[in-house]
Amino acid sequence: MVISSGAPVLDIAPTTPQPTSQAQPATPSPAPASRAFPVWNALFGLLVLGGLIYSGYRIWKRKQLTIPDALKKLGIDVAQETPAPQPAQPVQKPAVQVPEGHCPFCGQPVDPVTGACACSVAPAASGAAVPTATTVATGVPRLVGARGAYGGHIFEITGADATIGREVGNTIHLGTDNTVSRRHARILKQGDGWVIRDEGSSNGTWVNGVRVTEEPLLPGDEIQIGATFFRWEV
């Protein structure tokens, strides 16, 4: 361009625009290692352990195995303690059942009015003599059953000592009378006479209506052993 005036002309060279530098994108940092794997491993281990426990419980439930048996199944030897033997319990003899209205000693019916039975001793009237049975002199000491369980039986005593009781082996065996003790009494010769001695019986030994521990015997004496009344004869 031409300028006609005398003013100075500035020669300005066109400048070429420099390309602006673009920001380089930042390089992404590597992602941290995942921490999920240890957690999953722990959960998997717990599931496996729970499955083994449940399977073992099902097997035990099906076979009803005891703990020692289960350990043996796994190959573990368990020493079992031998239980101590239990002491033998004494066998209690059942009580004899007595029907209602019967005497617990002789087992005979009880009179509903007087309450007397076969083993009752009627009291003698005041001032009256006690009646005695007729005795027969035989020369052999013996017990004659007057009434009761062994009424009509005669037991002769051939030695100087005779035992009376329910147990087999007694000289005078009264095995069918439950009111007689196993070893009830004993008759002994003392000097020229005889005595009867109670051997700790349950129901006692009675002579002429009196309970005795040891008593001399006279012909005609009434001796009660259990449910039987005997007459002593010599």
C-alpha positions as a printed Julia matrix, in Angstrom:
234×3 Matrix{Float64}:
   0.0      0.0     0.0
   1.3      3.39   -0.94
   0.89     6.32    1.36
   1.21     9.61   -0.15
   2.0     11.57    2.91
   5.51    11.96    4.13
   4.96     9.98    7.28
   7.37     7.11    7.89
   6.19     3.73    7.01
   6.7      0.88    9.45
   7.61    -2.34    7.82
   6.03    -4.96   10.03
   6.68    -8.45    8.98
   3.81   -10.78    9.47
   4.39   -13.16   12.26
   3.57   -16.81   11.95
   1.51   -18.05   14.89
   3.33   -20.71   16.83
   1.33   -23.81   17.44
   0.32   -24.03   21.08
   1.53   -27.11   22.88
  -1.29   -29.4    23.98
  -1.24   -30.95   27.44
  -0.29   -34.57   27.3
  -2.83   -36.84   28.96
  -1.6    -38.26   32.33
  -0.64   -41.88   32.31
  -3.1    -43.76   34.54
  -1.46   -45.36   37.61
  -1.76   -49.14   37.84
  -4.76   -50.32   39.81
  -3.94   -51.74   43.28
  -3.94   -55.46   43.62
  -7.36   -56.84   44.45
  -7.93   -57.84   48.11
 -11.01   -59.96   47.43
  -9.13   -63.2    46.89
  -8.11   -63.81   50.59
 -11.68   -63.17   51.74
 -13.11   -65.64   49.26
 -10.51   -68.19   50.23
 -11.48   -67.89   53.91
 -15.18   -68.22   53.09
 -14.53   -71.25   50.92
 -12.52   -72.89   53.7
 -15.32   -72.3    56.21
 -17.86   -73.81   53.82
 -15.72   -76.89   53.32
 -15.21   -77.29   57.08
 -18.93   -76.87   57.73
 -19.71   -79.46   55.08
 -17.35   -81.97   56.69
 -18.85   -81.4    60.13
 -22.39   -81.77   58.78
 -21.48   -84.94   56.9
 -19.91   -86.41   60.02
 -23.02   -85.55   62.05
 -25.27   -87.24   59.45
 -23.14   -90.39   59.55
 -23.18   -90.42   63.36
 -26.93   -89.82   63.42
 -27.54   -92.66   60.97
 -25.33   -95.18   62.7
 -25.79   -93.86   66.26
 -22.09   -94.06   66.9
 -20.6    -93.09   70.21
 -17.65   -90.73   70.34
 -15.15   -93.6    70.86
 -16.68   -95.48   67.91
 -16.49   -92.42   65.71
 -12.84   -91.92   66.64
 -12.15   -95.57   65.82
 -13.74   -95.05   62.42
 -11.22   -92.28   61.86
  -8.4    -94.61   62.87
  -7.85   -93.15   66.35
  -7.43   -95.73   69.08
  -9.2    -94.67   72.28
  -8.6    -96.63   75.47
 -11.9    -97.2    77.25
 -12.08   -97.42   81.02
 -13.64  -100.57   82.37
 -16.61   -99.57   84.54
 -16.3   -100.55   88.17
 -18.58  -103.43   89.13
 -21.7   -102.33   90.96
 -22.19  -103.82   94.43
 -24.9   -106.42   94.57
 -28.11  -105.13   96.02
 -29.58  -107.24   98.79
 -32.74  -109.01   97.76
 -35.54  -107.94   99.97
 -37.99  -110.61  100.92
 -41.53  -109.56  100.0
 -43.79  -108.98  102.94
 -46.43  -111.6   103.58
 -49.8   -110.29  102.5
 -52.48  -110.97  105.11
 -56.1   -110.67  103.95
 -58.26  -108.16  105.7
 -59.92  -109.6   108.77
 -57.13  -112.11  109.39
 -54.5   -112.15  112.14
 -51.04  -111.01  110.91
 -49.39  -113.59  113.21
 -51.33  -116.8   112.69
 -53.1   -115.89  109.45
 -56.44  -117.16  110.8
 -59.74  -115.22  110.64
 -60.35  -112.74  113.45
 -63.67  -112.77  115.27
 -65.37  -109.5   114.28
 -66.95  -109.16  117.73
 -64.23  -110.17  120.17
 -61.19  -109.74  117.91
 -59.93  -113.17  118.94
 -58.17  -115.54  116.56
 -56.43  -118.91  116.7
 -53.42  -117.48  118.54
 -55.41  -115.49  121.1
 -55.2   -116.62  124.72
 -58.47  -116.21  126.56
 -57.92  -114.62  129.98
 -58.97  -116.76  132.93
 -61.8   -115.55  135.12
 -60.78  -113.94  138.4
 -60.18  -116.6   141.04
 -60.81  -119.43  138.59
 -58.24  -122.11  137.97
 -56.68  -122.26  134.55
 -57.85  -125.44  132.86
 -55.08  -127.7   131.72
 -55.21  -130.36  129.08
 -55.04  -133.96  130.09
 -51.49  -135.16  129.75
 -50.43  -138.67  128.92
 -47.24  -139.97  130.51
 -45.31  -141.57  127.69
 -41.73  -141.35  128.95
 -40.73  -139.61  125.69
 -40.69  -135.76  125.67
 -42.89  -134.41  122.91
 -44.87  -131.45  121.65
 -48.5   -132.23  120.85
 -50.28  -129.77  118.56
 -53.46  -128.79  120.42
 -54.77  -126.22  117.93
 -53.65  -123.85  115.26
 -51.54  -124.38  112.15
 -50.05  -127.69  113.35
 -52.98  -128.87  115.44
 -52.98  -132.69  115.65
 -49.25  -133.03  114.92
 -46.94  -134.73  117.42
 -43.21  -134.02  117.53
 -41.16  -136.35  119.72
 -37.8   -135.19  121.09
 -35.26  -137.99  121.1
 -32.12  -136.03  122.0
 -31.11  -133.6   124.69
 -31.41  -130.61  122.37
 -34.13  -129.83  119.83
 -34.43  -126.72  117.66
 -37.76  -125.35  116.42
 -38.15  -123.16  113.33
 -39.35  -122.63  109.8
 -35.99  -123.35  108.19
 -35.17  -126.83  106.94
 -32.69  -128.53  109.27
 -34.46  -127.75  112.53
 -35.33  -130.72  114.71
 -38.97  -129.6   114.67
 -39.59  -128.17  111.23
 -42.61  -125.84  110.97
 -42.1   -124.8   107.36
 -45.68  -123.95  106.41
 -46.24  -121.35  109.15
 -45.0   -117.91  108.04
 -45.34  -116.56  111.59
 -42.56  -118.9   112.77
 -39.01  -117.55  112.51
 -36.34  -119.51  110.68
 -34.71  -120.33  114.03
 -37.49  -119.72  116.52
 -36.78  -121.59  119.77
 -34.85  -124.43  121.35
 -35.82  -127.1   123.92
 -32.96  -128.23  126.15
 -32.59  -130.85  128.83
 -31.26  -129.42  132.07
 -30.68  -131.86  134.9
 -33.84  -133.87  135.37
 -36.05  -131.36  133.59
 -36.46  -129.43  130.37
 -36.42  -125.74  129.46
 -37.5   -123.82  126.37
 -35.37  -120.91  125.17
 -36.36  -118.26  122.61
 -33.78  -117.8   119.83
 -34.58  -114.16  119.03
 -37.8   -114.91  117.16
 -39.94  -112.17  115.64
 -43.25  -113.14  117.27
 -41.85  -114.55  120.49
 -42.15  -117.79  122.41
 -45.09  -118.07  124.82
 -45.63  -120.44  127.76
 -49.08  -120.47  129.34
 -49.86  -117.09  127.76
 -46.67  -115.34  128.89
 -43.88  -114.38  126.52
 -40.64  -115.88  127.77
 -36.94  -115.81  127.01
 -36.15  -119.03  128.87
 -38.63  -121.02  130.93
 -38.63  -124.45  132.65
 -41.28  -126.79  131.24
 -43.73  -128.83  133.24
 -46.04  -131.53  131.89
 -49.22  -129.96  130.57
 -47.68  -126.54  129.86
 -49.11  -124.78  126.8
 -46.44  -123.52  124.42
 -47.28  -121.15  121.55
 -44.91  -121.17  118.59
 -46.17  -118.98  115.76
 -49.78  -119.88  115.04
 -49.74  -123.25  116.84
 -50.48  -124.07  120.47
 -48.56  -127.14  121.65
 -48.97  -129.17  124.82
 -45.8   -130.31  126.54
 -45.8   -133.96  127.5
 -43.11  -136.08  129.11
